[in-house]
Amino acid sequence: MIKVLILVDKFRGSLTAREVSEAIARGLVTYHEPLEIVKVPLADGGEGTLEALESKETERIFVESFDPLGRGIKVPVLKTGERVLIEMAKSTGLNLLARDERNPLYTSTYGLGVVIRQVARMGFKDILIGIGGSATNDGGAGMLEALGFRFTDEDGRDVRSGEHIAGRDLINIKLVNDSGVDPLLKGLNIEVASDVTNPLTGLKGASRVYGPQKGADEEEIEFLEAGMLNFARVSEAYFGKDHSLLPGSGAAGGTGFALSAYCGAKLRSGWRVLFDFMDIDRCIKEAHLVITGEGRVDQQSLSGKLVAGVGELCKRHKKPLWIICGDNHLTDKEIKQIGATTLFAISYIEPEKELAIVNAKEYLEKISADAATFLKEI
């Protein structure tokens, strides 16, 4: 019996990782020989991470917090043993805002800080935070405010112009006051999952690269960048060390910077953290064939993304790898570079993007059924 392991990410804007896994499995079972299909939906730390990791061994816990604009919401976290997973997108995600509400000048990570504080007060010390998909560009200052830090002007007055500190306030920070920091913060072991390696500032920094997709125009991006540079300088004076160039510090609008510099968190590649969390290495060892994929496979897939991570492990364990995706922008040489022997894409049979998205389940089943004819070669 052939054991097939399905390790896929969501198809953004179309299907969850679980739905993608199930559609591929339905297509594969058309193969006339018996198969053992193991489905392990994946994520990279961004939106959908909590759902991807949920299982019989985990428990959802809800905490009261705030969305990016300060509105009260209930946020789920995932308990697994003595560890807890926090998905940033659940409290400060872009998906929580209507399109006309998206503007990183006014959004805050305060809600994420509230979640961390609540979880710490429940007694959890080991915390994994997935920080993709945020609506914010406040350098994580809002989160730190919720944990007890104060950011003030030269006269000791809080710089926030709204209820919580936001991206527009970074430019006015002159001093860091840590006298009110929650003592529980010192005992936390925080690990951060993110697929972003950008620094805090500069041409590849948080404001210039991700500001536009969060609703900022060119003038606002320059203002946010000036604020981020100021926050980096004030933080360097506070620590006696510059943390702004650390790879990943620009993740989630600078939340990676705040978690690393102020909370002592370890920043790691999202897929590596989650693969360890889910024991993916063992799963691949036990499989005869591995199938991975995501909505769009392109150059980014080659540089530390989830698909490349699966390929790395398959090469290590000498396991055949197939890629099943929505749209492919890689050459045959680049597909082999990942470690895959074959790639199947919905766009090969339906080039019209909107139709491909709307009918993604149907098309995934079809191309997976076509793929099943190659199982005899395994």
C-alpha positions as CSV (number, residue, x, y, z in Angstrom):
1,M,0.0,0.0,0.0
2,I,1.3,3.5,-0.9
3,K,1.4,5.9,1.9
4,V,0.7,9.5,0.7
5,L,1.4,12.5,2.9
6,I,-0.4,15.7,2.0
7,L,1.3,18.8,3.4
8,V,-0.3,21.9,2.0
9,D,-0.9,25.5,2.9
10,K,-4.1,27.5,2.3
11,F,-5.0,28.8,-1.2
12,R,-5.3,32.5,-0.1
13,G,-8.7,34.0,-0.8
14,S,-10.1,30.6,-1.9
15,L,-9.6,27.5,0.4
16,T,-8.3,26.8,3.8
17,A,-5.4,24.3,4.1
18,R,-7.8,21.7,5.4
19,E,-10.1,22.2,2.4
20,V,-7.2,21.9,0.0
21,S,-6.0,18.7,1.7
22,E,-9.5,17.1,1.5
23,A,-9.9,18.1,-2.2
24,I,-6.6,16.6,-3.1
25,A,-7.4,13.4,-1.2
26,R,-10.7,13.0,-3.0
27,G,-9.0,13.2,-6.3
28,L,-6.3,10.7,-5.3
29,V,-8.7,8.0,-4.2
30,T,-9.7,7.5,-7.9
31,Y,-6.5,5.5,-8.1
32,H,-7.5,1.8,-8.4
33,E,-4.9,0.5,-5.9
34,P,-5.4,1.0,-2.1
35,L,-3.8,4.1,-0.6
36,E,-3.1,5.3,2.9
37,I,-3.6,9.1,2.8
38,V,-2.4,11.2,5.7
39,K,-3.5,14.9,5.6
40,V,-1.6,17.4,7.6
41,P,-2.8,21.0,6.8
42,L,0.0,23.5,7.3
43,A,0.6,27.2,7.8
44,D,3.6,29.6,8.0
45,G,2.6,31.6,11.1
46,G,0.1,33.8,9.3
47,E,-3.7,33.7,9.0
48,G,-5.0,30.2,9.4
49,T,-2.2,28.9,11.6
50,L,-4.4,28.1,14.5
51,E,-6.8,26.1,12.4
52,A,-4.0,24.2,10.7
53,L,-2.6,23.1,14.1
54,E,-5.8,22.3,15.7
55,S,-6.3,18.6,16.6
56,K,-7.7,16.2,19.2
57,E,-4.7,16.9,21.4
58,T,-5.3,20.7,21.4
59,E,-7.8,22.9,23.2
60,R,-9.2,26.3,22.1
61,I,-9.2,29.0,24.9
62,F,-10.9,32.3,24.3
63,V,-9.6,35.6,25.8
64,E,-11.1,39.1,25.8
65,S,-9.0,41.5,23.7
66,F,-9.2,44.2,21.0
67,D,-9.1,44.4,17.2
68,P,-6.6,46.7,15.3
69,L,-8.9,49.7,15.9
70,G,-9.5,49.1,19.6
71,R,-12.9,47.4,19.4
72,G,-13.5,44.6,21.9
73,I,-13.4,41.0,20.5
74,K,-12.9,37.5,21.8
75,V,-9.7,35.9,20.5
76,P,-9.0,32.2,20.4
77,V,-5.6,30.8,21.4
78,L,-4.6,27.1,21.2
79,K,-3.4,25.1,24.2
80,T,-1.2,22.1,23.6
81,G,0.2,20.6,26.8
82,E,1.9,23.4,28.7
83,R,2.4,25.5,25.6
84,V,0.0,27.9,23.9
85,L,-0.2,29.2,20.4
86,I,-1.2,32.7,19.6
87,E,-2.1,33.7,16.1
88,M,-1.5,37.4,15.7
89,A,-4.1,37.7,12.9
90,K,-6.9,36.8,15.3
91,S,-6.4,40.0,17.2
92,T,-4.7,42.5,14.9
93,G,-5.2,40.9,11.5
94,L,-5.9,42.7,8.2
95,N,-8.8,40.3,7.8
96,L,-10.6,41.9,10.8
97,L,-11.0,45.2,9.0
98,A,-13.3,46.4,6.2
99,R,-11.3,47.8,3.2
100,D,-12.1,51.4,4.1
101,E,-10.9,50.8,7.6
102,R,-7.4,49.8,6.6
103,N,-4.8,52.4,7.4
104,P,-1.6,51.5,9.4
105,L,-1.5,55.1,10.7
106,Y,-4.4,54.3,13.0
107,T,-4.1,50.5,13.6
108,S,-2.5,49.1,16.8
109,T,-1.0,45.9,18.0
110,Y,-2.4,46.6,21.5
111,G,-4.8,43.6,21.2
112,L,-1.9,41.2,20.7
113,G,-0.3,42.5,23.9
114,V,-3.5,42.0,25.8
115,V,-3.6,38.4,24.6
116,I,0.0,37.7,25.6
117,R,-0.7,39.3,29.0
118,Q,-3.9,37.2,29.5
119,V,-2.2,34.0,28.6
120,A,0.7,34.8,31.0
121,R,-1.7,35.4,33.8
122,M,-3.3,32.0,33.1
123,G,0.1,30.5,34.0
124,F,1.5,29.7,30.6
125,K,5.2,30.4,30.2
126,D,5.9,28.8,26.8
127,I,4.3,30.8,24.0
128,L,4.5,30.4,20.3
129,I,3.3,33.4,18.3
130,G,2.5,33.4,14.6
131,I,2.8,37.0,13.4
132,G,1.7,37.0,9.8
133,G,-1.2,38.9,8.3
134,S,-1.2,41.9,10.5
135,A,-3.0,45.2,9.8
136,T,-0.4,47.2,11.7
137,N,2.8,49.2,11.3
138,D,3.4,50.4,14.9
139,G,6.7,48.6,15.5
140,G,4.9,46.5,18.1
141,A,4.7,49.5,20.4
142,G,1.0,49.0,20.9
143,M,1.6,45.4,22.0
144,L,4.4,46.7,24.4
145,E,2.0,49.3,25.8
146,A,-0.4,46.5,26.8
147,L,2.5,44.7,28.5
148,G,3.2,47.8,30.6
149,F,5.8,49.8,28.6
150,R,5.2,53.6,28.3
151,F,6.4,55.6,25.3
152,T,6.6,59.3,26.1
153,D,7.8,62.7,24.9
154,E,10.7,64.5,26.6
155,D,8.3,65.8,29.3
156,G,7.1,62.3,30.2
157,R,3.7,62.6,28.5
158,D,2.3,59.6,26.7
159,V,2.6,60.0,22.9
160,R,-0.5,58.1,21.9
161,S,-3.0,60.3,20.1
162,G,-5.8,57.7,20.2
163,E,-6.9,55.1,22.8
164,H,-3.8,53.0,22.0
165,I,-0.5,53.8,20.5
166,A,-0.5,53.4,16.7
167,G,1.7,53.9,13.7
168,R,1.2,57.6,13.6
169,D,2.6,58.0,17.1
170,L,6.0,56.5,16.6
171,I,7.4,59.8,15.3
172,N,6.8,61.5,18.7
173,I,8.5,58.9,21.0
174,K,11.5,60.2,22.9
175,L,11.7,58.0,25.9
176,V,10.9,54.4,27.0
177,N,9.5,53.9,30.5
178,D,9.5,50.3,31.8
179,S,8.5,50.9,35.4
180,G,5.0,49.5,34.8
181,V,6.0,46.4,32.9
182,D,4.2,43.2,34.0
183,P,6.6,41.1,36.0
184,L,5.3,38.0,34.3
185,L,6.9,39.1,31.1
186,K,10.4,38.3,32.5
187,G,9.4,34.6,32.9
188,L,8.1,34.0,29.4
189,N,9.7,31.9,26.8
190,I,8.4,33.3,23.5
191,E,9.1,31.8,20.1
192,V,8.0,33.6,17.0
193,A,6.9,32.0,13.7
194,S,7.2,34.2,10.7
195,D,8.0,33.7,7.0
196,V,9.3,37.3,6.7
197,T,13.0,38.2,6.9
198,N,12.8,41.9,6.3
199,P,14.6,44.4,8.6
200,L,12.6,47.0,10.5
201,T,13.5,50.0,8.3
202,G,14.9,50.9,4.9
203,L,13.9,50.0,1.3
204,K,13.1,46.4,2.4
205,G,11.7,47.4,5.8
206,A,8.2,47.0,7.2
207,S,6.8,50.4,6.1
208,R,7.9,50.4,2.5
209,V,7.3,46.8,1.7
210,Y,4.1,46.0,3.5
211,G,2.6,49.5,4.2
212,P,0.9,49.6,0.8
213,Q,-1.0,46.4,1.2
214,K,-2.2,47.6,4.6
215,G,-3.8,50.7,3.2
216,A,-1.0,53.4,3.3
217,D,-0.4,55.7,0.3
218,E,3.1,57.0,-0.7
219,E,3.0,60.0,1.6
220,E,1.8,58.0,4.6
221,I,4.5,55.3,3.9
222,E,7.2,57.9,4.2
223,F,5.7,59.3,7.4
224,L,5.5,55.7,8.9
225,E,9.1,55.1,7.8
226,A,10.2,58.2,9.6
227,G,8.3,57.1,12.7
228,M,9.9,53.6,12.6
229,L,13.4,55.1,12.2
230,N,12.7,57.3,15.3
231,F,11.4,54.3,17.3
232,A,14.5,52.3,16.3
233,R,16.8,55.2,17.5
234,V,15.0,55.6,20.8
235,S,15.1,51.8,21.3
236,E,18.8,51.7,20.5
237,A,19.4,54.3,23.2
238,Y,17.3,52.4,25.7
239,F,19.0,49.0,25.0
240,G,22.5,50.3,24.0
241,K,22.2,48.0,21.0
242,D,20.5,48.3,17.6
243,H,18.0,45.5,17.0
244,S,16.4,47.0,13.8
245,L,18.6,45.1,11.3
246,L,17.8,41.7,12.7
247,P,16.2,39.5,9.9
248,G,12.5,39.3,10.7
249,S,12.4,42.5,12.7
250,G,10.2,44.1,10.1
251,A,7.6,41.2,10.3
252,A,4.1,42.2,11.0
253,G,4.8,45.9,10.8
254,G,7.7,45.7,13.2
255,T,6.2,43.4,15.7
256,G,9.1,41.0,15.2
257,F,11.4,43.9,16.3
258,A,9.4,44.5,19.5
259,L,9.1,40.8,20.4
260,S,12.8,40.2,19.9
261,A,14.2,43.4,21.4
262,Y,11.8,44.0,24.3
263,C,10.5,40.5,25.1
264,G,13.6,38.4,24.4
265,A,11.7,36.3,21.8
266,K,13.4,34.0,19.3
267,L,12.5,34.8,15.7
268,R,12.4,31.7,13.5
269,S,11.2,30.8,10.1
270,G,7.5,30.1,10.3
271,W,7.5,26.7,8.6
272,R,10.5,25.5,10.7
273,V,8.8,26.3,14.0
274,L,5.5,24.7,12.9
275,F,7.2,21.7,11.4
276,D,8.9,21.1,14.8
277,F,5.6,21.7,16.5
278,M,3.8,19.1,14.4
279,D,6.7,16.6,14.0
280,I,6.7,16.9,10.2
281,D,10.1,15.3,9.9
282,R,8.8,12.0,11.3
283,C,5.7,12.2,9.0
284,I,7.9,12.6,5.9
285,K,10.2,9.7,7.0
286,E,7.2,7.4,7.1
287,A,5.7,8.4,3.8
288,H,6.2,6.9,0.3
289,L,5.1,10.1,-1.5
290,V,4.8,13.7,-0.2
291,I,2.4,16.2,-1.8
292,T,2.8,19.9,-1.0
293,G,1.4,23.1,-2.4
294,E,-0.1,26.6,-2.0
295,G,-2.2,29.0,-4.0
296,R,0.6,30.5,-6.0
297,V,4.1,29.0,-6.5
298,D,6.7,31.6,-7.6
299,Q,10.1,32.9,-6.8
300,Q,9.2,33.6,-3.2
301,S,8.5,29.8,-2.8
302,L,12.3,29.3,-3.4
303,S,13.4,31.5,-0.5
304,G,12.5,29.9,2.8
305,K,8.8,29.5,2.2
306,L,6.7,26.5,3.3
307,V,6.9,24.7,-0.1
308,A,10.7,25.0,-0.1
309,G,10.8,23.7,3.5
310,V,8.9,20.6,2.6
311,G,11.3,20.1,-0.4
312,E,14.3,20.4,1.9
313,L,13.1,17.6,4.1
314,C,12.1,15.4,1.2
315,K,15.6,15.7,-0.3
316,R,17.1,14.9,3.1
317,H,15.0,11.7,3.4
318,K,15.1,10.9,-0.3
319,K,11.3,11.0,-0.7
320,P,9.5,11.9,-4.0
321,L,7.7,15.2,-3.8
322,W,4.8,16.5,-5.9
323,I,3.5,20.1,-5.9
324,I,-0.2,20.8,-6.5
325,C,-1.0,24.5,-6.7
326,G,-3.4,27.0,-8.0
327,D,-0.9,28.9,-10.3
328,N,2.7,28.2,-11.2
329,H,5.3,30.8,-12.0
330,L,8.4,28.5,-11.7
331,T,10.5,27.0,-14.5
332,D,11.1,23.3,-14.6
333,K,14.6,23.9,-13.3
334,E,13.3,25.8,-10.3
335,I,10.7,23.1,-9.6
336,K,13.6,20.6,-9.5
337,Q,15.6,23.0,-7.3
338,I,12.8,22.7,-4.7
339,G,13.1,19.0,-4.8
340,A,9.8,18.2,-6.6
341,T,9.6,15.7,-9.5
342,T,6.2,16.8,-10.7
343,L,4.0,19.9,-10.5
344,F,0.2,20.1,-11.2
345,A,-1.5,23.5,-11.4
346,I,-5.1,24.5,-11.7
347,S,-4.0,27.3,-14.1
348,Y,-3.0,24.6,-16.6
349,I,-6.6,23.7,-17.1
350,E,-8.3,27.0,-16.1
351,P,-6.3,30.1,-17.0
352,E,-9.1,32.5,-16.0
353,K,-8.1,33.4,-12.4
354,E,-11.6,34.3,-11.1
355,L,-13.1,31.0,-12.3
356,A,-10.1,29.1,-10.9
357,I,-10.7,30.7,-7.5
358,V,-14.4,30.2,-7.4
359,N,-14.2,26.5,-8.5
360,A,-11.0,25.7,-6.8
361,K,-12.3,22.5,-5.0
362,E,-13.6,21.0,-8.2
363,Y,-10.4,21.8,-10.1
364,L,-8.2,20.5,-7.3
365,E,-10.1,17.2,-7.3
366,K,-9.7,17.0,-11.1
367,I,-6.0,17.6,-11.3
368,S,-5.4,15.3,-8.3
369,A,-7.3,12.6,-10.1
370,D,-5.0,13.2,-13.1
371,A,-2.0,13.1,-10.8
372,A,-3.2,9.7,-9.4
373,T,-2.4,8.1,-12.7
374,F,1.3,8.7,-11.9
375,L,1.1,6.8,-8.6
376,K,2.1,3.6,-10.4
377,E,5.6,5.0,-10.7
378,I,6.0,5.4,-6.9
